[in-house]
Amino acid sequence: MSARLLLVDDHALFRTGLRLIVQDHPSVGVIAEAGSIAEACVLKAADTDLVLLDIQLPGMSGLDGLRPLRQACPAARIVLVSASVAPDAIHEARGRGADGFLPKSASAADIFEAITSALQGKPCFPILNSTSAAPRAADAPALTTRQLEVLSLLCTGRPNKVIARDLGLSENTVRVHVAAIFAQLGVNSRSAALLAAQRLGLSTPQVHDTL
C-alpha cells in the first residue's frame, strides 16, 4: 500500500523541488503540502504516514509544531528538515520526539533512504563526524555577484521579466544569467536550482522589491 506524505515548508518552490524527488520513491503515493503548522493541522490528515517538516517556519517552528502535528497526524512518522546540520539542532530534534532529521543538503539518495527508514519505523538521524560538515566554499560554483542576485530572485519564483525589472536589466541579459547559473549548478529547472543552492549552502543576497 502506498504511503501518504505531508510536506510542510513555507517556501513553495522548495516544496515543489522536494515533491519532484519524493514522488519517485516506490513506497510514496499521495503527497499533500502545507506552508505552516497551522495549515498542516487544518488538513486533519489522520491517515498521513510520514511528515517532512521544515524547522524554520513562520508563526510556529517545526520543533514547537511537533506536538500539534502528532495530534493531527497520530499515525505519522515525523522527520524534521533543516538547513543546519549542527549537532545541537539534531540533539534537540531527538529530544523533542522527532523520528528523524534530514539536512536540506541531502542528496536524492539520502532523502530516499530517510523515507524508507522512517516508513519502516526506524530512526533516521545523520551521523556527524569531523568530515561531515557543511560543504566547503571551494566546492561551491563560482557565481558572480550579479548571478547571485538573479539566483536570489529566481528562488522566490519571479519570472525573468520581473527579475529584469527589479535589477534594472534587459530580459535577454537575465536569460543569459539564468542559463549560466543553471550550467554552474548542473541543473535544468528553477526548482532544481533552488534545491542545489540550498544544498551547496550558497548565500544569496536579499534583493528588495522596487516600486
N, C-alpha and C positions, 0 to 999 in steps of 0.2 A: 504494500500500500504506500502511495506517495506521501511524503511529509509535507505539512503546511508550514511555511516560513513567514515570519514577520520581520521586515527591515525597518528599523527606527533610526532615522538620521534627518537632521534639518536641512541638509544640502541635497536638493532634488537630483542634481547631476551625479553626485556620489552614489545615491541610491540606485540611479539608473545604471551606472557602471557596475555596481555590485550585483544588481539583478542579472545583468548580462553574463556575469560569471557563474553565480549560484544556480541559475536556471538550467545549466548544463550538467549539474550533479545528478546522477542517475536516481537518487532517492528523493529528489525535490519535485514537488508538484505545484500546488497553488502558492503564490507569493503575494503577500499583502504588504503595504507600505504605510508608514506614518512619519510625520515630521516632528513629533514631540511625544512625551509620555502621556499627556492628556489625550492627544489624538489617538494614540495606541490603545489606551484604556477604553475609549469610547467605542472602538471597534468590537469590543467584547468577544474577542476571538478565542473562545473557550477551547476550541479544538486545535489551536496552534501547537505545533510540535517543537518549533525552535524559533527563538527571537535573537536576531543580531542587533545589538543595542549600542548605539554610539554613547560614549561617556559624556562628551560635551554637547549638551542640548540646551536650548532656550527654556527659561522657566524652571524646570526641574531637571537636574543632571541625571545621567544614566545610573549612577550609583544610588542616588536617592530614589530613583524610579523603580529599583528592583522590587521593592515590596508591593507597590500598587500593581506592577505588571504581573507579579506572582498571583495576585488575586484575580486579575483579569484573564490570565492565561495559566491556570493552575497546573496543566499537564506539560507545559513547555519547558524546555531547557533554555537558559538564557546565557548567551555569550556576549560579553562586553567588547566593543570595538573602539580602539583608541589610537590617536596619532602618536602617543607616548608609549614607550616600552620600558619606562623607568621601573625598577624593582618595587618601589613604594606603591606605584599605581597597581601593579599586578597583585601585590600582597593585600592591598585594600579591597580589590575586586574579590579575592578569595574570602577575605574576612566578612564581606557584605553578603556572601552567599551566591556569587555568580558561578555558573557552571563552566566557564571558560573565559579566555581573554585572547583577543585577536588583534594584532597590530595592523594599522592601516597600510603598513609597509609590506604586508604579507603578499606572497605570490598567489596565483590562482591555485597552484598545487597545495599550498599551505591552507588556503580557505577550504578547499575540498576535504582535506584531511581533518580540519577542525569540525566541519559539518558532519562528517562520518563519525568521528569520535563522540560528538555531542548527541547525535541521534541514537548511538549505541549506549548512551548513559555513562560515557566515560568523561572525566575532566579533560579539558584541552587548554592548558596553560603553557606559554612558552618557557623553555628552559634557558635562563640567562647565564652567560659566562663572559669572560673578558673579550671574546671575539664576536659576541652577538649584539654589539652596539648598533646605533643608527648608522645608515650609510655614510661613508666618508665623503667629504666635499669633493675629493678628487674623482669619485665615482659619478658625480652628477654631470649632466651635459652642460656644455659651455654656452648658455643662453646669454644674449646681450641684455642690458638694462631695458631696452625697448621691447625685446621679446618677452621679458618677464612681465612687463606692463600689459602686453597683449594677452599673455597667458592668464594673468590675474583676472582680466575682464572676461576672457573666454570661459574661465571656470565658473563664472557667475551666470552663464547661459546667454550672454549677449551675442547677437549675430554680428557678422563682420561690419555691416553698415553702422551699427550703433557704436562698436569699438572704434571705427574710423572717426565718428563724430566726437566721441569722448576724448580721443587722443589727438585730435586735430590732424589726422592723416587721411590720405585718399583710401578708398575701399580696396583698390588694387594693391596698395602698399601693405595693407592689413592682410590680404590674402597671401602675399609673399611671406610675411612674418609667420602666419599660421602654418604655411607649408614647411617653413624652416623649423618651427617648433615641433611639428609632427615628426620631421626627419630626425631631429636631435633626440626626441623621446622614444623613437621607434614605434609610433602608433599611427593609426589612420582614422581616428574619430575623436570628437571632443570629449566624450565620456571616458575614453581610454586615456586621453591626455590628462584629464583630471586625476584619475587613479594613479597614473605614472608620476605626476607631480607630487602627490601626497606620499607615494611610496618612496620617492627619492628625497623627500624632506625639503623640497625646493621652497625657498622663502619668496613668495610673490608679493610685491609692494601693493599696498592698498591704494587704489585709484578712486578718488571720489567722483561722483556724478557731477557733470557740469550742467548748468541751467541752460 
